[in-house]
Amino acid sequence: MDVNLLIEDLIEREGGYVSHPADRGGPTNWGITQALARQHGYAGDMRSFSRTRAASIYRSVYWKAPGFDRAALQAPALAAELFDTGVNMGPPIAISFLQRALNALNRNAQDYPDLKTDGRIGPATLDALARFLTLRPGGEAVLMKAIDALQGERYIALAESRPANEAFVYGWLANRIG
C-alpha cells in the first residue's frame, strides 16, 4: 500500500477551497479545516493553503497517529477505508466502527475476546483483526461492508439531527461509501 497515493486520491476528492455556509468546519482547503490548519502552524488565508501542507497533516493526523499504518500491515484495503472514514468523521469514530464490527463478528467471543469500543487501535484491536482475518478468509471485504453500513447509518442520523447537514448527505453517500 502506498499511503502517498491514498492521500493524493483523497485530496483530489476533497478538492480545493470551500467555505459552505452549512459547514460547521468553516473554510477548508484540500479537505483541511481552518482550525486544523491553525493547530499545525498555518496562519494564512485558507485559499492559499497548500496541497503539500494538507498531505503532511493527512499523513500525521489521519494515518500515523490513529494507527491505520499498523492496520495496513494486515489489511491494506480496510486501512484505506478506515483512513477515508477517519478523515470524514474523525479517526476515533472510524476505529469504533472497526471495533464494533469485530465484536459482532467474533461468534460471541469464541474467536477472540470482545474489544472495548474506545476508538483507539492498540494491541487488542490489532490482535482481534489478525485473528479474524486468519479465521475468516475474505473477511477484510466483510469488515469493509460492515464499516460502510455503520458509516451510512451515521450520515442519515447526522441529517436527521441537524437539517443543515442534508446539504451534504448526497455527496457523503455518493463519495464516501463503497
C-alpha positions as CSV (number, residue, x, y, z in Angstrom):
1,M,0.0,0.0,0.0
2,D,1.3,3.4,-0.9
3,V,0.0,5.9,1.5
4,N,1.1,8.8,-0.7
5,L,-1.3,7.6,-3.5
6,L,-4.0,7.2,-0.9
7,I,-3.5,10.8,0.3
8,E,-3.3,12.2,-3.3
9,D,-6.6,10.4,-4.2
10,L,-8.2,11.8,-1.0
11,I,-7.0,15.3,-1.8
12,E,-8.4,15.1,-5.3
13,R,-11.8,14.0,-4.0
14,E,-11.8,16.7,-1.3
15,G,-11.0,19.4,-3.8
16,G,-9.7,22.9,-3.2
17,Y,-11.0,25.8,-1.2
18,V,-14.6,25.7,0.0
19,S,-16.5,27.8,2.6
20,H,-20.0,26.4,2.6
21,P,-22.4,28.2,5.0
22,A,-23.8,25.0,6.4
23,D,-20.4,23.5,7.1
24,R,-19.6,23.9,10.8
25,G,-15.9,23.4,9.9
26,G,-15.8,26.8,8.2
27,P,-13.3,27.5,5.4
28,T,-11.4,24.4,4.2
29,N,-8.9,23.7,1.5
30,W,-8.0,20.2,0.3
31,G,-10.4,19.0,3.0
32,I,-8.4,20.5,5.9
33,T,-10.4,22.9,8.1
34,Q,-9.0,26.2,9.1
35,A,-9.0,25.2,12.7
36,L,-6.9,22.1,12.0
37,A,-4.5,24.1,9.7
38,R,-4.1,26.6,12.6
39,Q,-3.3,23.8,15.0
40,H,-0.5,22.8,12.7
41,G,1.0,26.3,12.5
42,Y,-0.6,27.7,9.4
43,A,-1.7,31.3,9.9
44,G,-2.5,32.4,6.3
45,D,-5.7,32.6,4.3
46,M,-7.1,29.2,3.7
47,R,-7.4,30.0,-0.1
48,S,-3.6,29.8,-0.1
49,F,-3.2,26.6,2.0
50,S,-1.0,24.2,0.0
51,R,-1.6,20.6,-1.1
52,T,1.8,19.8,0.5
53,R,0.7,21.0,3.9
54,A,-2.6,19.2,3.5
55,A,-0.8,15.9,2.7
56,S,1.5,16.3,5.7
57,I,-1.5,16.7,8.0
58,Y,-3.3,13.8,6.5
59,R,-0.2,11.6,6.9
60,S,0.4,12.6,10.5
61,V,-3.1,13.2,11.9
62,Y,-5.2,10.7,9.9
63,W,-2.8,7.9,9.0
64,K,0.0,7.5,11.5
65,A,-1.5,8.9,14.8
66,P,-4.6,6.7,14.8
67,G,-2.6,3.6,13.8
68,F,-4.0,3.0,10.4
69,D,-0.5,2.4,9.2
70,R,-0.3,-0.6,11.6
71,A,-3.7,-1.9,10.4
72,A,-2.5,-1.7,6.8
73,L,0.2,-4.3,7.5
74,Q,-2.7,-6.8,8.0
75,A,-5.5,-5.4,5.8
76,P,-4.5,-2.7,3.4
77,A,-7.9,-2.1,1.8
78,L,-9.5,-2.0,5.2
79,A,-6.9,0.5,6.4
80,A,-7.6,2.7,3.3
81,E,-11.3,2.6,4.2
82,L,-10.6,3.5,7.9
83,F,-8.4,6.4,6.7
84,D,-11.1,7.8,4.5
85,T,-13.8,7.4,7.2
86,G,-11.5,8.9,9.7
87,V,-10.9,12.0,7.6
88,N,-14.6,12.5,7.2
89,M,-15.8,11.5,10.7
90,G,-12.7,11.6,12.9
91,P,-10.3,8.6,13.5
92,P,-11.9,7.5,16.8
93,I,-15.3,7.0,15.1
94,A,-13.7,5.0,12.2
95,I,-11.9,2.9,14.7
96,S,-15.0,2.4,16.8
97,F,-16.8,1.2,13.7
98,L,-14.0,-1.4,13.2
99,Q,-14.2,-2.5,16.9
100,R,-18.0,-2.8,16.8
101,A,-17.8,-4.9,13.6
102,L,-15.1,-7.1,15.1
103,N,-17.2,-7.6,18.2
104,A,-20.2,-8.5,16.1
105,L,-18.2,-11.0,14.1
106,N,-16.4,-12.9,16.8
107,R,-19.1,-15.5,17.3
108,N,-19.9,-14.5,20.9
109,A,-16.2,-14.1,21.8
110,Q,-15.4,-17.7,20.7
111,D,-12.9,-16.5,18.1
112,Y,-11.3,-13.7,20.2
113,P,-12.4,-11.6,23.2
114,D,-14.8,-8.7,22.7
115,L,-13.0,-5.4,22.3
116,K,-13.6,-2.2,24.4
117,T,-15.1,0.2,21.9
118,D,-12.7,3.0,22.7
119,G,-11.9,4.4,19.3
120,R,-8.1,3.5,19.6
121,I,-6.1,1.0,17.7
122,G,-4.0,-0.8,20.3
123,P,-2.7,-4.4,20.7
124,A,-6.1,-5.9,21.4
125,T,-7.7,-4.4,18.3
126,L,-4.7,-5.5,16.1
127,D,-4.8,-9.0,17.6
128,A,-8.6,-9.3,17.1
129,L,-8.1,-8.1,13.5
130,A,-5.4,-10.7,12.9
131,R,-7.4,-13.5,14.4
132,F,-10.5,-12.6,12.5
133,L,-8.6,-12.4,9.2
134,T,-7.0,-15.8,9.9
135,L,-10.3,-17.5,10.8
136,R,-12.3,-15.8,8.0
137,P,-10.7,-15.9,4.6
138,G,-12.2,-13.0,2.7
139,G,-13.0,-11.3,6.0
140,E,-11.4,-8.0,5.0
141,A,-14.2,-7.3,2.5
142,V,-16.8,-8.2,5.1
143,L,-15.3,-5.8,7.6
144,M,-15.4,-3.1,4.9
145,K,-19.1,-3.7,4.3
146,A,-19.8,-3.5,8.0
147,I,-17.9,-0.2,8.2
148,D,-19.8,1.2,5.2
149,A,-23.1,0.2,6.8
150,L,-22.2,1.9,10.1
151,Q,-21.0,5.0,8.2
152,G,-24.1,5.2,6.1
153,E,-26.3,5.0,9.2
154,R,-24.3,7.8,10.8
155,Y,-24.7,10.1,7.8
156,I,-28.5,9.6,7.9
157,A,-28.5,10.3,11.7
158,L,-26.5,13.4,11.2
159,A,-29.0,14.7,8.7
160,E,-31.9,13.8,10.9
161,S,-30.3,15.6,13.9
162,R,-29.3,18.7,12.0
163,P,-31.3,19.6,8.9
164,A,-28.4,21.8,7.6
165,N,-26.4,18.5,7.1
166,E,-28.9,17.5,4.4
167,A,-26.8,19.7,2.1
168,F,-24.0,17.1,2.4
169,V,-25.7,13.7,2.7
170,Y,-25.9,13.0,-1.1
171,G,-22.2,13.7,-1.5
172,W,-21.3,11.7,1.6
173,L,-23.2,8.7,0.4
174,A,-22.0,9.0,-3.2
175,N,-18.3,9.6,-2.5
176,R,-17.6,8.0,0.9
177,I,-19.3,4.7,0.9
178,G,-18.3,1.6,-1.1
